[in-house]
Amino acid sequence: MKQSRLMSLVEAIVNVIIGYILAIATQIVVFPWFGLEAALGEHLAIGLAFVGLC
C-alpha cells in the first residue's frame, strides 16, 4: 500500500504538533527540577524556538 503525498504531509504536520505538545509538557515538568520558573507563554515561545531549529 502506497501513501499519497497529501497523507505524507498530514503525517508530518501531526508529528510536529505532537512533538511540540510533548516538548511543552516536558518543559513544564523538568524546568522546576532545575529551579527554573517560566510562565506558560514562555514555555510556548521556547517550544516554538526549538521547533524552528529542527
mmCIF entry with sequence, helices, sheets and N, C-alpha, C, O atoms, coordinates in Angstrom:
data_MODEL
# 
_entry.id   MODEL 
# 
_entity.id                         1 
_entity.type                       polymer 
_entity.pdbx_number_of_molecules   1 
# 
_entity_poly.entity_id                      1 
_entity_poly.type                           'polypeptide(L)' 
_entity_poly.nstd_linkage                   no 
_entity_poly.nstd_monomer                   no 
_entity_poly.pdbx_seq_one_letter_code       MKQSRLMSLVEAIVNVIIGYILAIATQIVVFPWFGLEAALGEHLAIGLAFVGLC 
_entity_poly.pdbx_seq_one_letter_code_can   MKQSRLMSLVEAIVNVIIGYILAIATQIVVFPWFGLEAALGEHLAIGLAFVGLC 
_entity_poly.pdbx_strand_id                 A 
# 
loop_
_entity_poly_seq.entity_id 
_entity_poly_seq.num 
_entity_poly_seq.mon_id 
_entity_poly_seq.hetero 
1 1  MET n 
1 2  LYS n 
1 3  GLN n 
1 4  SER n 
1 5  ARG n 
1 6  LEU n 
1 7  MET n 
1 8  SER n 
1 9  LEU n 
1 10 VAL n 
1 11 GLU n 
1 12 ALA n 
1 13 ILE n 
1 14 VAL n 
1 15 ASN n 
1 16 VAL n 
1 17 ILE n 
1 18 ILE n 
1 19 GLY n 
1 20 TYR n 
1 21 ILE n 
1 22 LEU n 
1 23 ALA n 
1 24 ILE n 
1 25 ALA n 
1 26 THR n 
1 27 GLN n 
1 28 ILE n 
1 29 VAL n 
1 30 VAL n 
1 31 PHE n 
1 32 PRO n 
1 33 TRP n 
1 34 PHE n 
1 35 GLY n 
1 36 LEU n 
1 37 GLU n 
1 38 ALA n 
1 39 ALA n 
1 40 LEU n 
1 41 GLY n 
1 42 GLU n 
1 43 HIS n 
1 44 LEU n 
1 45 ALA n 
1 46 ILE n 
1 47 GLY n 
1 48 LEU n 
1 49 ALA n 
1 50 PHE n 
1 51 VAL n 
1 52 GLY n 
1 53 LEU n 
1 54 CYS n 
# 
_struct_asym.id          A 
_struct_asym.entity_id   1 
# 
loop_
_struct_conf.conf_type_id 
_struct_conf.id 
_struct_conf.pdbx_PDB_helix_id 
_struct_conf.beg_label_comp_id 
_struct_conf.beg_label_asym_id 
_struct_conf.beg_label_seq_id 
_struct_conf.pdbx_beg_PDB_ins_code 
_struct_conf.end_label_comp_id 
_struct_conf.end_label_asym_id 
_struct_conf.end_label_seq_id 
_struct_conf.pdbx_end_PDB_ins_code 
_struct_conf.beg_auth_comp_id 
_struct_conf.beg_auth_asym_id 
_struct_conf.beg_auth_seq_id 
_struct_conf.end_auth_comp_id 
_struct_conf.end_auth_asym_id 
_struct_conf.end_auth_seq_id 
_struct_conf.pdbx_PDB_helix_class 
_struct_conf.details 
_struct_conf.pdbx_PDB_helix_length 
HELX_P HELX_P1 AA1 ARG A 5  ? VAL A 30 ? ARG A 5  VAL A 30 1 ? 26 
HELX_P HELX_P2 AA2 PHE A 31 ? PHE A 34 ? PHE A 31 PHE A 34 5 ? 4  
HELX_P HELX_P3 AA3 LEU A 40 ? LEU A 53 ? LEU A 40 LEU A 53 1 ? 14 
# 
_struct_conf_type.id          HELX_P 
_struct_conf_type.criteria    ? 
_struct_conf_type.reference   ? 
# 
loop_
_atom_site.group_PDB 
_atom_site.id 
_atom_site.type_symbol 
_atom_site.label_atom_id 
_atom_site.label_alt_id 
_atom_site.label_comp_id 
_atom_site.label_asym_id 
_atom_site.label_entity_id 
_atom_site.label_seq_id 
_atom_site.pdbx_PDB_ins_code 
_atom_site.Cartn_x 
_atom_site.Cartn_y 
_atom_site.Cartn_z 
_atom_site.occupancy 
_atom_site.B_iso_or_equiv 
_atom_site.pdbx_formal_charge 
_atom_site.auth_seq_id 
_atom_site.auth_comp_id 
_atom_site.auth_asym_id 
_atom_site.auth_atom_id 
_atom_site.pdbx_PDB_model_num 
ATOM 1   N N  . MET A 1 1  ? 0.849  -1.177 0.000  1.00 0.00 ? 1  MET A N  1 
ATOM 2   C CA . MET A 1 1  ? 0.000  0.000  0.000  1.00 0.00 ? 1  MET A CA 1 
ATOM 3   C C  . MET A 1 1  ? 0.894  1.238  0.000  1.00 0.00 ? 1  MET A C  1 
ATOM 4   O O  . MET A 1 1  ? 1.824  1.337  0.800  1.00 0.00 ? 1  MET A O  1 
ATOM 5   N N  . LYS A 1 2  ? 0.617  2.156  -0.874 1.00 0.00 ? 2  LYS A N  1 
ATOM 6   C CA . LYS A 1 2  ? 1.392  3.371  -1.003 1.00 0.00 ? 2  LYS A CA 1 
ATOM 7   C C  . LYS A 1 2  ? 0.695  4.541  -0.322 1.00 0.00 ? 2  LYS A C  1 
ATOM 8   O O  . LYS A 1 2  ? -0.531 4.647  -0.336 1.00 0.00 ? 2  LYS A O  1 
ATOM 9   N N  . GLN A 1 3  ? 1.498  5.416  0.273  1.00 0.00 ? 3  GLN A N  1 
ATOM 10  C CA . GLN A 1 3  ? 0.937  6.586  0.935  1.00 0.00 ? 3  GLN A CA 1 
ATOM 11  C C  . GLN A 1 3  ? 0.978  7.764  -0.033 1.00 0.00 ? 3  GLN A C  1 
ATOM 12  O O  . GLN A 1 3  ? 1.994  8.003  -0.688 1.00 0.00 ? 3  GLN A O  1 
ATOM 13  N N  . SER A 1 4  ? -0.129 8.498  -0.121 1.00 0.00 ? 4  SER A N  1 
ATOM 14  C CA . SER A 1 4  ? -0.181 9.646  -1.018 1.00 0.00 ? 4  SER A CA 1 
ATOM 15  C C  . SER A 1 4  ? 0.654  10.800 -0.450 1.00 0.00 ? 4  SER A C  1 
ATOM 16  O O  . SER A 1 4  ? 0.981  10.826 0.737  1.00 0.00 ? 4  SER A O  1 
ATOM 17  N N  . ARG A 1 5  ? 0.981  11.730 -1.311 1.00 0.00 ? 5  ARG A N  1 
ATOM 18  C CA . ARG A 1 5  ? 1.752  12.899 -0.868 1.00 0.00 ? 5  ARG A CA 1 
ATOM 19  C C  . ARG A 1 5  ? 0.964  13.705 0.157  1.00 0.00 ? 5  ARG A C  1 
ATOM 20  O O  . ARG A 1 5  ? 1.537  14.223 1.116  1.00 0.00 ? 5  ARG A O  1 
ATOM 21  N N  . LEU A 1 6  ? -0.335 13.810 -0.041 1.00 0.00 ? 6  LEU A N  1 
ATOM 22  C CA . LEU A 1 6  ? -1.167 14.548 0.904  1.00 0.00 ? 6  LEU A CA 1 
ATOM 23  C C  . LEU A 1 6  ? -1.131 13.892 2.279  1.00 0.00 ? 6  LEU A C  1 
ATOM 24  O O  . LEU A 1 6  ? -1.003 14.579 3.292  1.00 0.00 ? 6  LEU A O  1 
ATOM 25  N N  . MET A 1 7  ? -1.242 12.581 2.319  1.00 0.00 ? 7  MET A N  1 
ATOM 26  C CA . MET A 1 7  ? -1.224 11.890 3.610  1.00 0.00 ? 7  MET A CA 1 
ATOM 27  C C  . MET A 1 7  ? 0.163  11.978 4.255  1.00 0.00 ? 7  MET A C  1 
ATOM 28  O O  . MET A 1 7  ? 0.271  12.013 5.481  1.00 0.00 ? 7  MET A O  1 
ATOM 29  N N  . SER A 1 8  ? 1.218  12.014 3.442  1.00 0.00 ? 8  SER A N  1 
ATOM 30  C CA . SER A 1 8  ? 2.560  12.207 3.991  1.00 0.00 ? 8  SER A CA 1 
ATOM 31  C C  . SER A 1 8  ? 2.669  13.583 4.643  1.00 0.00 ? 8  SER A C  1 
ATOM 32  O O  . SER A 1 8  ? 3.260  13.721 5.714  1.00 0.00 ? 8  SER A O  1 
ATOM 33  N N  . LEU A 1 9  ? 2.101  14.594 3.998  1.00 0.00 ? 9  LEU A N  1 
ATOM 34  C CA . LEU A 1 9  ? 2.098  15.940 4.552  1.00 0.00 ? 9  LEU A CA 1 
ATOM 35  C C  . LEU A 1 9  ? 1.310  15.987 5.865  1.00 0.00 ? 9  LEU A C  1 
ATOM 36  O O  . LEU A 1 9  ? 1.759  16.581 6.845  1.00 0.00 ? 9  LEU A O  1 
ATOM 37  N N  . VAL A 1 10 ? 0.149  15.364 5.874  1.00 0.00 ? 10 VAL A N  1 
ATOM 38  C CA . VAL A 1 10 ? -0.680 15.323 7.081  1.00 0.00 ? 10 VAL A CA 1 
ATOM 39  C C  . VAL A 1 10 ? 0.085  14.630 8.205  1.00 0.00 ? 10 VAL A C  1 
ATOM 40  O O  . VAL A 1 10 ? 0.077  15.099 9.343  1.00 0.00 ? 10 VAL A O  1 
ATOM 41  N N  . GLU A 1 11 ? 0.741  13.520 7.891  1.00 0.00 ? 11 GLU A N  1 
ATOM 42  C CA . GLU A 1 11 ? 1.511  12.795 8.902  1.00 0.00 ? 11 GLU A CA 1 
ATOM 43  C C  . GLU A 1 11 ? 2.634  13.668 9.461  1.00 0.00 ? 11 GLU A C  1 
ATOM 44  O O  . GLU A 1 11 ? 2.853  13.692 10.672 1.00 0.00 ? 11 GLU A O  1 
ATOM 45  N N  . ALA A 1 12 ? 3.343  14.381 8.594  1.00 0.00 ? 12 ALA A N  1 
ATOM 46  C CA . ALA A 1 12 ? 4.436  15.243 9.042  1.00 0.00 ? 12 ALA A CA 1 
ATOM 47  C C  . ALA A 1 12 ? 3.918  16.359 9.949  1.00 0.00 ? 12 ALA A C  1 
ATOM 48  O O  . ALA A 1 12 ? 4.533  16.657 10.973 1.00 0.00 ? 12 ALA A O  1 
ATOM 49  N N  . ILE A 1 13 ? 2.805  16.973 9.587  1.00 0.00 ? 13 ILE A N  1 
ATOM 50  C CA . ILE A 1 13 ? 2.233  18.055 10.396 1.00 0.00 ? 13 ILE A CA 1 
ATOM 51  C C  . ILE A 1 13 ? 1.784  17.533 11.756 1.00 0.00 ? 13 ILE A C  1 
ATOM 52  O O  . ILE A 1 13 ? 2.029  18.172 12.780 1.00 0.00 ? 13 ILE A O  1 
ATOM 53  N N  . VAL A 1 14 ? 1.126  16.376 11.770 1.00 0.00 ? 14 VAL A N  1 
ATOM 54  C CA . VAL A 1 14 ? 0.679  15.781 13.033 1.00 0.00 ? 14 VAL A CA 1 
ATOM 55  C C  . VAL A 1 14 ? 1.881  15.444 13.913 1.00 0.00 ? 14 VAL A C  1 
ATOM 56  O O  . VAL A 1 14 ? 1.836  15.646 15.127 1.00 0.00 ? 14 VAL A O  1 
ATOM 57  N N  . ASN A 1 15 ? 2.952  14.934 13.313 1.00 0.00 ? 15 ASN A N  1 
ATOM 58  C CA . ASN A 1 15 ? 4.162  14.621 14.085 1.00 0.00 ? 15 ASN A CA 1 
ATOM 59  C C  . ASN A 1 15 ? 4.753  15.867 14.728 1.00 0.00 ? 15 ASN A C  1 
ATOM 60  O O  . ASN A 1 15 ? 5.182  15.819 15.881 1.00 0.00 ? 15 ASN A O  1 
ATOM 61  N N  . VAL A 1 16 ? 4.781  16.968 14.013 1.00 0.00 ? 16 VAL A N  1 
ATOM 62  C CA . VAL A 1 16 ? 5.312  18.216 14.568 1.00 0.00 ? 16 VAL A CA 1 
ATOM 63  C C  . VAL A 1 16 ? 4.430  18.702 15.712 1.00 0.00 ? 16 VAL A C  1 
ATOM 64  O O  . VAL A 1 16 ? 4.942  19.118 16.752 1.00 0.00 ? 16 VAL A O  1 
ATOM 65  N N  . ILE A 1 17 ? 3.131  18.655 15.535 1.00 0.00 ? 17 ILE A N  1 
ATOM 66  C CA . ILE A 1 17 ? 2.201  19.116 16.579 1.00 0.00 ? 17 ILE A CA 1 
ATOM 67  C C  . ILE A 1 17 ? 2.346  18.263 17.845 1.00 0.00 ? 17 ILE A C  1 
ATOM 68  O O  . ILE A 1 17 ? 2.417  18.794 18.954 1.00 0.00 ? 17 ILE A O  1 
ATOM 69  N N  . ILE A 1 18 ? 2.389  16.948 17.672 1.00 0.00 ? 18 ILE A N  1 
ATOM 70  C CA . ILE A 1 18 ? 2.534  16.068 18.835 1.00 0.00 ? 18 ILE A CA 1 
ATOM 71  C C  . ILE A 1 18 ? 3.880  16.298 19.518 1.00 0.00 ? 18 ILE A C  1 
ATOM 72  O O  . ILE A 1 18 ? 3.956  16.331 20.746 1.00 0.00 ? 18 ILE A O  1 
ATOM 73  N N  . GLY A 1 19 ? 4.938  16.456 18.728 1.00 0.00 ? 19 GLY A N  1 
ATOM 74  C CA . GLY A 1 19 ? 6.256  16.734 19.304 1.00 0.00 ? 19 GLY A CA 1 
ATOM 75  C C  . GLY A 1 19 ? 6.274  18.035 20.075 1.00 0.00 ? 19 GLY A C  1 
ATOM 76  O O  . GLY A 1 19 ? 6.880  18.116 21.144 1.00 0.00 ? 19 GLY A O  1 
ATOM 77  N N  . TYR A 1 20 ? 5.615  19.056 19.545 1.00 0.00 ? 20 TYR A N  1 
ATOM 78  C CA . TYR A 1 20 ? 5.535  20.359 20.214 1.00 0.00 ? 20 TYR A CA 1 
ATOM 79  C C  . TYR A 1 20 ? 4.812  20.227 21.560 1.00 0.00 ? 20 TYR A C  1 
ATOM 80  O O  . TYR A 1 20 ? 5.270  20.759 22.572 1.00 0.00 ? 20 TYR A O  1 
ATOM 81  N N  . ILE A 1 21 ? 3.699  19.526 21.563 1.00 0.00 ? 21 ILE A N  1 
ATOM 82  C CA . ILE A 1 21 ? 2.932  19.335 22.803 1.00 0.00 ? 21 ILE A CA 1 
ATOM 83  C C  . ILE A 1 21 ? 3.762  18.568 23.835 1.00 0.00 ? 21 ILE A C  1 
ATOM 84  O O  . ILE A 1 21 ? 3.773  18.921 25.014 1.00 0.00 ? 21 ILE A O  1 
ATOM 85  N N  . LEU A 1 22 ? 4.449  17.528 23.392 1.00 0.00 ? 22 LEU A N  1 
ATOM 86  C CA . LEU A 1 22 ? 5.291  16.757 24.310 1.00 0.00 ? 22 LEU A CA 1 
ATOM 87  C C  . LEU A 1 22 ? 6.449  17.605 24.841 1.00 0.00 ? 22 LEU A C  1 
ATOM 88  O O  . LEU A 1 22 ? 6.818  17.486 26.009 1.00 0.00 ? 22 LEU A O  1 
ATOM 89  N N  . ALA A 1 23 ? 7.017  18.449 23.999 1.00 0.00 ? 23 ALA A N  1 
ATOM 90  C CA . ALA A 1 23 ? 8.113  19.322 24.439 1.00 0.00 ? 23 ALA A CA 1 
ATOM 91  C C  . ALA A 1 23 ? 7.630  20.292 25.514 1.00 0.00 ? 23 ALA A C  1 
ATOM 92  O O  . ALA A 1 23 ? 8.318  20.503 26.513 1.00 0.00 ? 23 ALA A O  1 
ATOM 93  N N  . ILE A 1 24 ? 6.461  20.879 25.315 1.00 0.00 ? 24 ILE A N  1 
ATOM 94  C CA . ILE A 1 24 ? 5.916  21.817 26.297 1.00 0.00 ? 24 ILE A CA 1 
ATOM 95  C C  . ILE A 1 24 ? 5.646  21.092 27.617 1.00 0.00 ? 24 ILE A C  1 
ATOM 96  O O  . ILE A 1 24 ? 5.986  21.596 28.688 1.00 0.00 ? 24 ILE A O  1 
ATOM 97  N N  . ALA A 1 25 ? 5.038  19.918 27.536 1.00 0.00 ? 25 ALA A N  1 
ATOM 98  C CA . ALA A 1 25 ? 4.744  19.148 28.751 1.00 0.00 ? 25 ALA A CA 1 
ATOM 99  C C  . ALA A 1 25 ? 6.032  18.781 29.487 1.00 0.00 ? 25 ALA A C  1 
ATOM 100 O O  . ALA A 1 25 ? 6.089  18.840 30.715 1.00 0.00 ? 25 ALA A O  1 
ATOM 101 N N  . THR A 1 26 ? 7.055  18.404 28.736 1.00 0.00 ? 26 THR A N  1 
ATOM 102 C CA . THR A 1 26 ? 8.335  18.057 29.348 1.00 0.00 ? 26 THR A CA 1 
ATOM 103 C C  . THR A 1 26 ? 8.957  19.261 30.036 1.00 0.00 ? 26 THR A C  1 
ATOM 104 O O  . THR A 1 26 ? 9.466  19.146 31.150 1.00 0.00 ? 26 THR A O  1 
ATOM 105 N N  . GLN A 1 27 ? 8.919  20.412 29.381 1.00 0.00 ? 27 GLN A N  1 
ATOM 106 C CA . GLN A 1 27 ? 9.460  21.635 29.987 1.00 0.00 ? 27 GLN A CA 1 
ATOM 107 C C  . GLN A 1 27 ? 8.737  21.962 31.289 1.00 0.00 ? 27 GLN A C  1 
ATOM 108 O O  . GLN A 1 27 ? 9.370  22.306 32.287 1.00 0.00 ? 27 GLN A O  1 
ATOM 109 N N  . ILE A 1 28 ? 7.433  21.855 31.276 1.00 0.00 ? 28 ILE A N  1 
ATOM 110 C CA . ILE A 1 28 ? 6.648  22.188 32.469 1.00 0.00 ? 28 ILE A CA 1 
ATOM 111 C C  . ILE A 1 28 ? 7.024  21.283 33.638 1.00 0.00 ? 28 ILE A C  1 
ATOM 112 O O  . ILE A 1 28 ? 7.028  21.722 34.788 1.00 0.00 ? 28 ILE A O  1 
ATOM 113 N N  . VAL A 1 29 ? 7.340  20.024 33.349 1.00 0.00 ? 29 VAL A N  1 
ATOM 114 C CA . VAL A 1 29 ? 7.713  19.080 34.405 1.00 0.00 ? 29 VAL A CA 1 
ATOM 115 C C  . VAL A 1 29 ? 9.183  19.240 34.818 1.00 0.00 ? 29 VAL A C  1 
ATOM 116 O O  . VAL A 1 29 ? 9.496  19.231 36.008 1.00 0.00 ? 29 VAL A O  1 
ATOM 117 N N  . VAL A 1 30 ? 10.077 19.385 33.843 1.00 0.00 ? 30 VAL A N  1 
ATOM 118 C CA . VAL A 1 30 ? 11.516 19.332 34.114 1.00 0.00 ? 30 VAL A CA 1 
ATOM 119 C C  . VAL A 1 30 ? 12.087 20.662 34.604 1.00 0.00 ? 30 VAL A C  1 
ATOM 120 O O  . VAL A 1 30 ? 12.961 20.657 35.471 1.00 0.00 ? 30 VAL A O  1 
ATOM 121 N N  . PHE A 1 31 ? 11.633 21.782 34.090 1.00 0.00 ? 31 PHE A N  1 
ATOM 122 C CA . PHE A 1 31 ? 12.203 23.079 34.475 1.00 0.00 ? 31 PHE A CA 1 
ATOM 123 C C  . PHE A 1 31 ? 12.249 23.274 35.991 1.00 0.00 ? 31 PHE A C  1 
ATOM 124 O O  . PHE A 1 31 ? 13.284 23.694 36.508 1.00 0.00 ? 31 PHE A O  1 
ATOM 125 N N  . PRO A 1 32 ? 11.168 22.987 36.723 1.00 0.00 ? 32 PRO A N  1 
ATOM 126 C CA . PRO A 1 32 ? 11.222 23.186 38.180 1.00 0.00 ? 32 PRO A CA 1 
ATOM 127 C C  . PRO A 1 32 ? 12.283 22.328 38.874 1.00 0.00 ? 32 PRO A C  1 
ATOM 128 O O  . PRO A 1 32 ? 12.787 22.722 39.926 1.00 0.00 ? 32 PRO A O  1 
ATOM 129 N N  . TRP A 1 33 ? 12.630 21.177 38.317 1.00 0.00 ? 33 TRP A N  1 
ATOM 130 C CA . TRP A 1 33 ? 13.672 20.332 38.904 1.00 0.00 ? 33 TRP A CA 1 
ATOM 131 C C  . TRP A 1 33 ? 15.011 21.066 38.948 1.00 0.00 ? 33 TRP A C  1 
ATOM 132 O O  . TRP A 1 33 ? 15.853 20.789 39.802 1.00 0.00 ? 33 TRP A O  1 
ATOM 133 N N  . PHE A 1 34 ? 15.196 22.004 38.016 1.00 0.00 ? 34 PHE A N  1 
ATOM 134 C CA . PHE A 1 34 ? 16.446 22.754 37.934 1.00 0.00 ? 34 PHE A CA 1 
ATOM 135 C C  . PHE A 1 34 ? 16.300 24.177 38.463 1.00 0.00 ? 34 PHE A C  1 
ATOM 136 O O  . PHE A 1 34 ? 17.176 25.017 38.260 1.00 0.00 ? 34 PHE A O  1 
ATOM 137 N N  . GLY A 1 35 ? 15.185 24.438 39.142 1.00 0.00 ? 35 GLY A N  1 
ATOM 138 C CA . GLY A 1 35 ? 14.960 25.745 39.728 1.00 0.00 ? 35 GLY A CA 1 
ATOM 139 C C  . GLY A 1 35 ? 14.589 26.819 38.717 1.00 0.00 ? 35 GLY A C  1 
ATOM 140 O O  . GLY A 1 35 ? 14.734 28.009 38.998 1.00 0.00 ? 35 GLY A O  1 
ATOM 141 N N  . LEU A 1 36 ? 14.114 26.415 37.547 1.00 0.00 ? 36 LEU A N  1 
ATOM 142 C CA . LEU A 1 36 ? 13.721 27.365 36.505 1.00 0.00 ? 36 LEU A CA 1 
ATOM 143 C C  . LEU A 1 36 ? 12.203 27.538 36.536 1.00 0.00 ? 36 LEU A C  1 
ATOM 144 O O  . LEU A 1 36 ? 11.452 26.564 36.488 1.00 0.00 ? 36 LEU A O  1 
ATOM 145 N N  . GLU A 1 37 ? 11.779 28.772 36.614 1.00 0.00 ? 37 GLU A N  1 
ATOM 146 C CA . GLU A 1 37 ? 10.344 29.063 36.598 1.00 0.00 ? 37 GLU A CA 1 
ATOM 147 C C  . GLU A 1 37 ? 10.019 29.811 35.308 1.00 0.00 ? 37 GLU A C  1 
ATOM 148 O O  . GLU A 1 37 ? 10.698 30.776 34.957 1.00 0.00 ? 37 GLU A O  1 
ATOM 149 N N  . ALA A 1 38 ? 8.998  29.372 34.616 1.00 0.00 ? 38 ALA A N  1 
ATOM 150 C CA . ALA A 1 38 ? 8.585  30.022 33.376 1.00 0.00 ? 38 ALA A CA 1 
ATOM 151 C C  . ALA A 1 38 ? 7.057  30.010 33.299 1.00 0.00 ? 38 ALA A C  1 
ATOM 152 O O  . ALA A 1 38 ? 6.408  29.041 33.693 1.00 0.00 ? 38 ALA A O  1 
ATOM 153 N N  . ALA A 1 39 ? 6.509  31.089 32.793 1.00 0.00 ? 39 ALA A N  1 
ATOM 154 C CA . ALA A 1 39 ? 5.064  31.168 32.576 1.00 0.00 ? 39 ALA A CA 1 
ATOM 155 C C  . ALA A 1 39 ? 4.710  30.321 31.344 1.00 0.00 ? 39 ALA A C  1 
ATOM 156 O O  . ALA A 1 39 ? 5.583  29.971 30.551 1.00 0.00 ? 39 ALA A O  1 
ATOM 157 N N  . LEU A 1 40 ? 3.439  30.004 31.198 1.00 0.00 ? 40 LEU A N  1 
ATOM 158 C CA . LEU A 1 40 ? 3.005  29.185 30.067 1.00 0.00 ? 40 LEU A CA 1 
ATOM 159 C C  . LEU A 1 40 ? 3.410  29.820 28.741 1.00 0.00 ? 40 LEU A C  1 
ATOM 160 O O  . LEU A 1 40 ? 3.868  29.124 27.835 1.00 0.00 ? 40 LEU A O  1 
ATOM 161 N N  . GLY A 1 41 ? 3.247  31.120 28.623 1.00 0.00 ? 41 GLY A N  1 
ATOM 162 C CA . GLY A 1 41 ? 3.628  31.808 27.385 1.00 0.00 ? 41 GLY A CA 1 
ATOM 163 C C  . GLY A 1 41 ? 5.110  31.650 27.075 1.00 0.00 ? 41 GLY A C  1 
ATOM 164 O O  . GLY A 1 41 ? 5.496  31.516 25.914 1.00 0.00 ? 41 GLY A O  1 
ATOM 165 N N  . GLU A 1 42 ? 5.928  31.666 28.105 1.00 0.00 ? 42 GLU A N  1 
ATOM 166 C CA . GLU A 1 42 ? 7.369  31.471 27.912 1.00 0.00 ? 42 GLU A CA 1 
ATOM 167 C C  . GLU A 1 42 ? 7.667  30.029 27.477 1.00 0.00 ? 42 GLU A C  1 
ATOM 168 O O  . GLU A 1 42 ? 8.530  29.800 26.630 1.00 0.00 ? 42 GLU A O  1 
ATOM 169 N N  . HIS A 1 43 ? 6.958  29.073 28.053 1.00 0.00 ? 43 HIS A N  1 
ATOM 170 C CA . HIS A 1 43 ? 7.124  27.687 27.621 1.00 0.00 ? 43 HIS A CA 1 
ATOM 171 C C  . HIS A 1 43 ? 6.756  27.534 26.147 1.00 0.00 ? 43 HIS A C  1 
ATOM 172 O O  . HIS A 1 43 ? 7.453  26.858 25.390 1.00 0.00 ? 43 HIS A O  1 
ATOM 173 N N  . LEU A 1 44 ? 5.660  28.164 25.751 1.00 0.00 ? 44 LEU A N  1 
ATOM 174 C CA . LEU A 1 44 ? 5.228  28.072 24.358 1.00 0.00 ? 44 LEU A CA 1 
ATOM 175 C C  . LEU A 1 44 ? 6.256  28.700 23.414 1.00 0.00 ? 44 LEU A C  1 
ATOM 176 O O  . LEU A 1 44 ? 6.525  28.166 22.338 1.00 0.00 ? 44 LEU A O  1 
ATOM 177 N N  . ALA A 1 45 ? 6.819  29.824 23.818 1.00 0.00 ? 45 ALA A N  1 
ATOM 178 C CA . ALA A 1 45 ? 7.824  30.500 22.992 1.00 0.00 ? 45 ALA A CA 1 
ATOM 179 C C  . ALA A 1 45 ? 9.095  29.668 22.892 1.00 0.00 ? 45 ALA A C  1 
ATOM 180 O O  . ALA A 1 45 ? 9.676  29.561 21.812 1.00 0.00 ? 45 ALA A O  1 
ATOM 181 N N  . ILE A 1 46 ? 9.532  29.085 23.987 1.00 0.00 ? 46 ILE A N  1 
ATOM 182 C CA . ILE A 1 46 ? 10.719 28.238 23.966 1.00 0.00 ? 46 ILE A CA 1 
ATOM 183 C C  . ILE A 1 46 ? 10.480 27.040 23.049 1.00 0.00 ? 46 ILE A C  1 
ATOM 184 O O  . ILE A 1 46 ? 11.345 26.673 22.255 1.00 0.00 ? 46 ILE A O  1 
ATOM 185 N N  . GLY A 1 47 ? 9.303  26.439 23.167 1.00 0.00 ? 47 GLY A N  1 
ATOM 186 C CA . GLY A 1 47 ? 8.960  25.304 22.306 1.00 0.00 ? 47 GLY A CA 1 
ATOM 187 C C  . GLY A 1 47 ? 8.980  25.684 20.837 1.00 0.00 ? 47 GLY A C  1 
ATOM 188 O O  . GLY A 1 47 ? 9.471  24.919 20.008 1.00 0.00 ? 47 GLY A O  1 
ATOM 189 N N  . LEU A 1 48 ? 8.452  26.857 20.501 1.00 0.00 ? 48 LEU A N  1 
ATOM 190 C CA . LEU A 1 48 ? 8.471  27.321 19.109 1.00 0.00 ? 48 LEU A CA 1 
ATOM 191 C C  . LEU A 1 48 ? 9.896  27.555 18.620 1.00 0.00 ? 48 LEU A C  1 
ATOM 192 O O  . LEU A 1 48 ? 10.205 27.292 17.458 1.00 0.00 ? 48 LEU A O  1 
ATOM 193 N N  . ALA A 1 49 ? 10.759 28.044 19.496 1.00 0.00 ? 49 ALA A N  1 
ATOM 194 C CA . ALA A 1 49 ? 12.157 28.257 19.117 1.00 0.00 ? 49 ALA A CA 1 
ATOM 195 C C  . ALA A 1 49 ? 12.797 26.922 18.748 1.00 0.00 ? 49 ALA A C  1 
ATOM 196 O O  . ALA A 1 49 ? 13.517 26.837 17.753 1.00 0.00 ? 49 ALA A O  1 
ATOM 197 N N  . PHE A 1 50 ? 12.545 25.886 19.533 1.00 0.00 ? 50 PHE A N  1 
ATOM 198 C CA . PHE A 1 50 ? 13.121 24.584 19.237 1.00 0.00 ? 50 PHE A CA 1 
ATOM 199 C C  . PHE A 1 50 ? 12.511 23.971 17.981 1.00 0.00 ? 50 PHE A C  1 
ATOM 200 O O  . PHE A 1 50 ? 13.217 23.326 17.207 1.00 0.00 ? 50 PHE A O  1 
ATOM 201 N N  . VAL A 1 51 ? 11.225 24.161 17.769 1.00 0.00 ? 51 VAL A N  1 
ATOM 202 C CA . VAL A 1 51 ? 10.593 23.652 16.542 1.00 0.00 ? 51 VAL A CA 1 
ATOM 203 C C  . VAL A 1 51 ? 11.213 24.347 15.330 1.00 0.00 ? 51 VAL A C  1 
ATOM 204 O O  . VAL A 1 51 ? 11.441 23.717 14.296 1.00 0.00 ? 51 VAL A O  1 
ATOM 205 N N  . GLY A 1 52 ? 11.481 25.630 15.460 1.00 0.00 ? 52 GLY A N  1 
ATOM 206 C CA . GLY A 1 52 ? 12.096 26.365 14.358 1.00 0.00 ? 52 GLY A CA 1 
ATOM 207 C C  . GLY A 1 52 ? 13.509 25.896 14.055 1.00 0.00 ? 52 GLY A C  1 
ATOM 208 O O  . GLY A 1 52 ? 13.951 25.962 12.908 1.00 0.00 ? 52 GLY A O  1 
ATOM 209 N N  . LEU A 1 53 ? 14.223 25.423 15.069 1.00 0.00 ? 53 LEU A N  1 
ATOM 210 C CA . LEU A 1 53 ? 15.588 24.944 14.866 1.00 0.00 ? 53 LEU A CA 1 
ATOM 211 C C  . LEU A 1 53 ? 15.622 23.576 14.210 1.00 0.00 ? 53 LEU A C  1 
ATOM 212 O O  . LEU A 1 53 ? 16.567 23.256 13.488 1.00 0.00 ? 53 LEU A O  1 
ATOM 213 N N  . CYS A 1 54 ? 14.609 22.772 14.451 1.00 0.00 ? 54 CYS A N  1 
ATOM 214 C CA . CYS A 1 54 ? 14.606 21.416 13.912 1.00 0.00 ? 54 CYS A CA 1 
ATOM 215 C C  . CYS A 1 54 ? 13.964 21.457 12.577 1.00 0.00 ? 54 CYS A C  1 
ATOM 216 O O  . CYS A 1 54 ? 13.844 20.424 11.919 1.00 0.00 ? 54 CYS A O  1 
# 
